Amino acid sequence: MSIGAWFKVAILALISVTLLGLATSPVVHQAVWEGISDLSGVDDLLGNLPGTDTDDNDVPGSPEVVWSNYIDYRLNHIFVLNANDDEVTDFMITLVGPTHLDDSSASPKKLQDDVFIDGTISPEEKVNVTFMDRSGGFWVQFSLEEGEIFTGDDTIEINIVYEFRSYFAWWPDADEEGGDISDMPSWATGMYLGDMTWNRSYDDSTDVGYNSSHPEIVALAQDIVGDETNAYEIAKLIFLWMDENIEYDEEAGELKTVSETLAAGKGDCDDQATLYIALARAAGLPAWMQMGMLDTGNGWENHAWVQLHIPGVGNVTIDPSNDQFLINSPNRLATYTDQGVAGWMFDFYNHILFWTVGDAPTFHTAVTLTMDSKEASAGTVTVPFPQIA
């Protein structure tokens, strides 16, 4: 069966399934996708992203921002493997298909829907495709077919197609509707409180992730939050502190520890997300990371952001590095939602592996992302920017 046929069967089996209110089919992490190509000639249907300022100067921080209600996308995620005169004994690329997302509230707000996944492999006979069942979604692994040779100037191309609709959502009444952290459901406290760390890579055993019990984090959370127990207020206080004290790091690199981000006073998207999550958990607020890609209007970039649960409201989106509080902008593809398993986070951060003969491999993997189509809804919504002050 072809890769496309396998994906169609698998995605149909998962399209309506959820796990504890979370998407069941997380995908790959953003920071390890190197070589994402800039998109040229992209028609941004709403002007400069994120959103479009309602005044004429397109300056971030303008009083209001207009978003499409949703945007339909079709993307090609292409992996080209080149033996590059090496002798490759095996390789493994691990991906998981994105799926439906909503905020798990009593009247769910859609975040991502109408997901369709297809793909091709060339040459197909050289690649073994294996689907592994893990709670929260399915994983697909591409590896060298047993008995096949991958050497010299051999190349393998894996092209995965994503079609999806990304929705705008926000929670403007969370300040009035949000409950206390003592009202948290057991699934949220069970999966998304306390420490969760993993090794940075196979070669680096540094623990990265949500080190919420670190004395520095505990003390800082207490300074920021004090005795506050309202979930919305805790989320807001941490957001405002981050906005005031942590700058965006333009030199994105490997994931920092939360202590490294604090010491530097800056971090890229997942650095800021992990720090926010650690502070939230230290304050008793369940939070987790969601990862994927962002349409900037000038191309697609790897990205990470925060989700957390507010009782009486649902699972809300916070994007610290883009100054978005309780805003899910429609210019994103969510590909992996943290399922509360540290080992899976490690796997997503280290999803391309290969084995070669010799100690100095020249094997090369090029990863690109191209956009076939983009169509925004006619309807729009206008929101204040920033959302809080």
C-alpha positions as CSV (number, residue, x, y, z in Angstrom):
1,M,0.0,0.0,0.0
2,S,1.3,3.5,-0.9
3,I,2.2,6.1,1.7
4,G,-0.8,8.1,0.6
5,A,-3.2,5.2,1.0
6,W,-1.8,4.5,4.5
7,F,-2.2,8.1,5.6
8,K,-5.8,8.2,4.3
9,V,-6.7,5.1,6.2
10,A,-5.0,6.2,9.4
11,I,-6.4,9.8,9.4
12,L,-10.0,8.6,8.8
13,A,-9.6,6.3,11.9
14,L,-8.5,9.3,14.0
15,I,-10.5,12.2,12.7
16,S,-13.1,12.3,15.5
17,V,-11.1,10.8,18.4
18,T,-9.9,12.9,21.3
19,L,-7.8,12.2,24.4
20,L,-8.7,14.0,27.6
21,G,-9.8,17.0,25.5
22,L,-6.6,17.1,23.5
23,A,-5.8,16.4,19.9
24,T,-5.0,12.7,19.4
25,S,-2.5,13.1,16.6
26,P,0.5,15.3,17.4
27,V,3.2,15.7,14.9
28,V,6.8,16.8,14.8
29,H,8.6,19.6,16.8
30,Q,9.6,22.8,15.3
31,A,13.2,23.4,16.4
32,V,14.7,20.4,14.6
33,W,13.3,21.2,11.2
34,E,16.3,22.8,9.6
35,G,16.3,24.2,6.1
36,I,12.7,25.4,6.0
37,S,12.7,27.4,2.8
38,D,11.5,31.0,2.6
39,L,8.3,31.3,0.5
40,S,8.5,33.7,-2.4
41,G,5.6,35.5,-4.0
42,V,3.1,34.6,-1.2
43,D,0.0,36.6,-1.4
44,D,-0.8,37.6,2.2
45,L,-4.6,38.0,2.0
46,L,-4.7,40.1,5.1
47,G,-1.7,42.3,4.8
48,N,1.2,42.0,7.3
49,L,0.9,39.1,9.7
50,P,0.1,38.7,12.5
51,G,-3.2,40.2,11.7
52,T,-3.8,43.6,10.0
53,D,-3.6,46.8,12.0
54,T,-6.8,48.9,11.5
55,D,-4.8,52.1,11.2
56,D,-2.5,53.0,8.3
57,N,0.9,52.5,9.8
58,D,1.1,48.8,10.4
59,V,2.9,49.2,13.7
60,P,2.7,46.3,16.2
61,G,0.8,47.5,19.2
62,S,-1.8,49.5,17.3
63,P,-5.2,49.7,19.1
64,E,-6.9,47.0,17.0
65,V,-6.0,44.0,14.8
66,V,-8.2,42.3,12.3
67,W,-8.0,38.5,11.8
68,S,-9.7,36.2,9.3
69,N,-12.2,33.8,10.9
70,Y,-10.2,31.0,9.4
71,I,-7.6,30.3,6.7
72,D,-7.4,27.2,4.4
73,Y,-3.9,26.0,3.6
74,R,-2.2,23.3,1.5
75,L,1.5,22.7,2.3
76,N,4.2,20.4,1.1
77,H,6.7,19.1,3.7
78,I,9.6,17.6,1.7
79,F,12.5,15.5,3.0
80,V,15.3,14.8,0.5
81,L,17.9,12.3,1.8
82,N,21.2,12.2,0.0
83,A,23.8,9.5,0.6
84,N,26.5,11.9,-0.5
85,D,29.1,9.2,-1.2
86,D,28.5,7.7,2.2
87,E,27.3,4.2,2.9
88,V,24.1,4.5,4.9
89,T,23.1,1.4,6.8
90,D,19.8,2.8,8.0
91,F,17.9,6.0,8.7
92,M,14.7,6.9,10.6
93,I,12.4,9.9,10.2
94,T,9.5,10.1,12.6
95,L,6.4,12.1,11.8
96,V,2.8,12.2,13.1
97,G,-0.2,13.6,11.3
98,P,-1.9,16.7,12.6
99,T,-5.6,16.5,13.3
100,H,-8.7,18.3,14.6
101,L,-8.1,20.6,17.6
102,D,-10.6,22.5,19.8
103,D,-10.5,24.1,23.2
104,S,-12.3,21.2,25.0
105,S,-14.9,23.6,26.4
106,A,-18.6,23.0,26.9
107,S,-19.2,24.7,23.6
108,P,-16.0,23.9,21.8
109,K,-14.2,26.6,19.8
110,K,-12.5,25.1,16.8
111,L,-8.7,25.7,16.5
112,Q,-7.9,23.4,13.5
113,D,-10.1,21.2,11.3
114,D,-10.6,19.7,7.9
115,V,-7.2,18.0,8.1
116,F,-6.2,15.8,5.1
117,I,-2.8,14.2,4.8
118,D,-1.3,12.5,1.7
119,G,2.2,11.8,0.5
120,T,4.6,10.2,-1.9
121,I,7.9,8.4,-1.6
122,S,10.5,8.1,-4.4
123,P,11.9,5.5,-4.9
124,E,9.2,3.7,-2.9
125,E,10.9,0.3,-2.9
126,K,13.8,1.7,-0.8
127,V,11.7,2.9,2.1
128,N,9.9,1.0,4.8
129,V,6.8,2.7,6.4
130,T,5.8,1.7,9.9
131,F,2.9,3.1,11.9
132,M,3.2,2.9,15.7
133,D,0.2,3.3,18.0
134,R,0.8,5.6,20.9
135,S,-2.0,7.0,23.0
136,G,-2.7,10.5,21.7
137,G,-2.1,9.7,18.1
138,F,-0.2,7.6,15.5
139,W,3.4,7.9,14.6
140,V,4.8,7.1,11.2
141,Q,8.4,6.1,10.8
142,F,10.3,6.0,7.5
143,S,13.4,3.8,7.4
144,L,15.6,2.0,4.9
145,E,13.9,-1.2,3.6
146,E,15.7,-4.3,4.7
147,G,18.1,-5.5,2.0
148,E,18.2,-2.1,0.2
149,I,21.5,-0.2,-0.4
150,F,21.7,3.6,0.1
151,T,25.1,4.8,-1.0
152,G,27.0,6.9,-3.6
153,D,24.8,9.6,-5.1
154,D,21.5,7.9,-4.2
155,T,18.7,10.1,-3.1
156,I,15.3,9.5,-1.5
157,E,12.5,12.0,-1.4
158,I,9.6,11.9,1.0
159,N,6.8,14.5,0.3
160,I,4.0,14.9,2.9
161,V,1.0,17.0,1.9
162,Y,-1.0,18.8,4.6
163,E,-4.4,20.3,3.8
164,F,-6.1,22.0,6.8
165,R,-8.2,24.9,8.1
166,S,-6.8,27.0,10.8
167,Y,-9.2,29.0,12.9
168,F,-9.0,32.3,14.8
169,A,-10.2,31.8,18.4
170,W,-10.0,34.0,21.5
171,W,-11.4,33.9,25.0
172,P,-12.4,37.6,25.9
173,D,-14.6,36.6,28.8
174,A,-12.1,34.4,30.6
175,D,-11.5,37.0,33.3
176,E,-15.2,36.7,34.3
177,E,-15.8,33.0,33.6
178,G,-12.5,31.5,34.7
179,G,-12.4,29.5,37.9
180,D,-9.9,28.8,40.7
181,I,-7.0,26.4,40.4
182,S,-8.7,24.3,43.0
183,D,-11.4,23.6,40.4
184,M,-9.0,22.0,38.0
185,P,-10.1,18.7,36.4
186,S,-8.1,15.6,37.4
187,W,-6.8,15.0,33.8
188,A,-5.2,18.5,33.8
189,T,-3.5,18.2,37.2
190,G,-2.5,14.6,36.5
191,M,-0.8,15.3,33.1
192,Y,0.3,18.9,33.3
193,L,1.5,19.8,36.8
194,G,5.0,19.1,38.2
195,D,8.3,18.7,36.5
196,M,8.7,17.2,33.1
197,T,12.2,17.2,31.6
198,W,14.0,15.3,28.9
199,N,17.6,15.2,27.6
200,R,18.4,17.9,25.1
201,S,19.7,15.3,22.5
202,Y,21.4,11.9,22.1
203,D,24.7,13.7,22.6
204,D,23.7,16.1,25.3
205,S,22.2,14.8,28.6
206,T,21.3,18.3,29.8
207,D,17.7,18.3,31.2
208,V,15.5,20.7,29.3
209,G,11.7,21.2,29.6
210,Y,9.5,22.2,32.5
211,N,11.6,22.2,35.6
212,S,8.9,23.8,37.8
213,S,10.4,22.6,41.1
214,H,13.7,24.4,40.6
215,P,14.2,26.8,43.6
216,E,14.7,29.7,41.2
217,I,11.4,29.0,39.4
218,V,9.5,28.4,42.6
219,A,10.7,31.7,44.1
220,L,10.1,33.7,40.9
221,A,6.5,32.2,40.6
222,Q,5.8,33.3,44.1
223,D,7.1,36.8,43.4
224,I,5.0,37.1,40.3
225,V,1.8,35.5,41.5
226,G,1.8,35.9,45.2
227,D,-1.3,34.3,46.8
228,E,-3.5,34.6,43.7
229,T,-5.5,31.4,43.0
230,N,-7.7,32.5,40.1
231,A,-6.5,30.6,37.0
232,Y,-7.0,33.5,34.6
233,E,-5.2,36.0,36.9
234,I,-2.2,33.6,37.3
235,A,-2.0,33.2,33.5
236,K,-2.2,37.0,33.0
237,L,0.4,37.9,35.7
238,I,3.0,35.4,34.3
239,F,2.3,36.7,30.7
240,L,2.8,40.3,31.8
241,W,6.0,39.4,33.6
242,M,7.4,37.5,30.6
243,D,6.5,40.4,28.3
244,E,8.3,42.9,30.5
245,N,11.4,40.8,31.3
246,I,12.1,38.3,28.5
247,E,13.1,39.5,25.1
248,Y,12.9,37.5,21.9
249,D,16.2,35.9,20.8
250,E,16.7,36.3,17.1
251,E,19.4,33.7,17.1
252,A,17.3,30.5,17.5
253,G,19.2,27.5,18.5
254,E,18.9,24.4,20.7
255,L,16.4,24.5,23.4
256,K,17.6,26.3,26.5
257,T,17.0,25.2,30.1
258,V,14.6,27.5,32.0
259,S,17.6,28.7,34.1
260,E,19.5,29.6,30.9
261,T,16.6,31.5,29.5
262,L,16.2,33.5,32.8
263,A,20.0,34.2,33.0
264,A,20.0,35.4,29.4
265,G,16.9,37.5,29.7
266,K,15.9,36.3,26.3
267,G,14.8,33.2,24.3
268,D,13.2,32.0,21.1
269,C,9.7,30.6,20.9
270,D,10.2,27.3,22.7
271,D,12.6,28.8,25.2
272,Q,9.9,31.3,26.2
273,A,7.2,28.6,26.1
274,T,9.0,26.2,28.5
275,L,9.8,29.1,30.9
276,Y,6.1,30.2,30.9
277,I,5.0,26.6,31.5
278,A,7.5,26.0,34.3
279,L,6.3,29.2,36.1
280,A,2.6,28.3,35.6
281,R,3.1,24.9,37.0
282,A,5.0,26.2,39.9
283,A,2.0,28.4,40.6
284,G,-0.4,25.4,40.4
285,L,-1.7,26.1,36.9
286,P,-1.6,23.1,34.4
287,A,0.2,24.2,31.2
288,W,1.8,22.4,28.3
289,M,3.5,23.1,25.0
290,Q,2.0,23.0,21.5
291,M,4.3,23.1,18.5
292,G,4.2,23.5,14.7
293,M,4.7,26.1,12.1
294,L,3.6,29.8,11.6
295,D,2.8,31.7,8.4
296,T,4.5,35.0,8.8
297,G,3.3,36.5,5.5
298,N,6.9,36.2,4.2
299,G,7.2,32.4,4.6
300,W,6.6,29.7,7.1
301,E,8.7,29.4,10.3
302,N,8.9,26.7,13.0
303,H,7.1,27.8,16.1
304,A,6.1,26.8,19.6
305,W,3.5,28.2,22.0
306,V,1.6,27.5,25.2
307,Q,-1.7,25.9,26.1
308,L,-3.2,25.9,29.6
309,H,-6.5,25.0,31.2
310,I,-8.8,27.6,32.8
311,P,-11.7,26.0,34.7
312,G,-15.0,27.1,33.2
313,V,-13.3,28.3,30.0
314,G,-11.3,25.4,28.5
315,N,-7.9,24.9,27.0
316,V,-6.7,28.4,25.9
317,T,-3.8,29.4,23.7
318,I,-1.0,31.8,24.8
319,D,1.9,32.7,22.5
320,P,4.5,34.6,24.7
321,S,7.0,35.3,21.9
322,N,4.3,36.9,19.7
323,D,2.6,38.8,22.6
324,Q,-0.7,37.0,22.1
325,F,-2.7,36.3,25.3
326,L,-5.7,34.0,24.9
327,I,-5.5,34.3,21.2
328,N,-5.2,31.4,18.7
329,S,-4.3,33.1,15.4
330,P,-5.4,31.3,12.2
331,N,-1.9,31.5,10.5
332,R,-0.6,28.4,12.1
333,L,-0.4,24.6,11.8
334,A,-0.3,22.8,15.1
335,T,1.6,19.6,14.6
336,Y,2.4,18.3,18.1
337,T,0.5,18.8,21.4
338,D,2.5,17.7,24.4
339,Q,0.9,14.5,25.8
340,G,2.5,14.6,29.2
341,V,5.2,12.0,28.3
342,A,8.8,13.2,28.5
343,G,10.2,10.5,26.3
344,W,7.9,11.5,23.5
345,M,9.1,15.1,23.7
346,F,12.6,13.8,23.4
347,D,11.6,11.8,20.3
348,F,10.0,14.8,18.7
349,Y,13.1,17.0,19.3
350,N,15.3,14.2,17.8
351,H,13.2,12.9,15.0
352,I,15.8,12.4,12.2
353,L,18.3,9.6,12.8
354,F,20.7,7.8,10.5
355,W,23.5,5.2,10.7
356,T,26.5,5.1,8.4
357,V,29.7,3.2,7.9
358,G,32.7,5.1,9.4
359,D,33.1,7.9,11.9
360,A,32.7,10.9,9.6
361,P,29.3,10.6,7.9
362,T,28.5,12.9,5.0
363,F,24.9,11.8,4.7
364,H,22.7,14.9,4.1
365,T,19.0,15.7,4.8
366,A,17.4,18.7,3.2
367,V,14.0,19.7,4.6
368,T,11.8,22.3,2.9
369,L,8.2,23.6,3.2
370,T,6.3,25.0,0.3
371,M,2.8,26.4,0.2
372,D,0.5,25.4,-2.7
373,S,-2.5,27.4,-1.7
374,K,-3.9,29.8,0.9
375,E,-7.4,31.1,1.1
376,A,-8.8,33.3,3.9
377,S,-12.4,33.5,4.9
378,A,-14.4,36.6,3.9
379,G,-15.5,37.1,7.5
380,T,-13.1,38.8,10.0
381,V,-12.9,39.6,13.6
382,T,-11.4,42.7,15.2
383,V,-9.6,42.3,18.5
384,P,-7.6,44.8,20.7
385,F,-3.8,44.7,20.6
386,P,-2.3,44.1,23.0
387,Q,-5.1,42.0,24.6
388,I,-4.1,43.1,28.2
389,A,-1.9,45.8,29.6
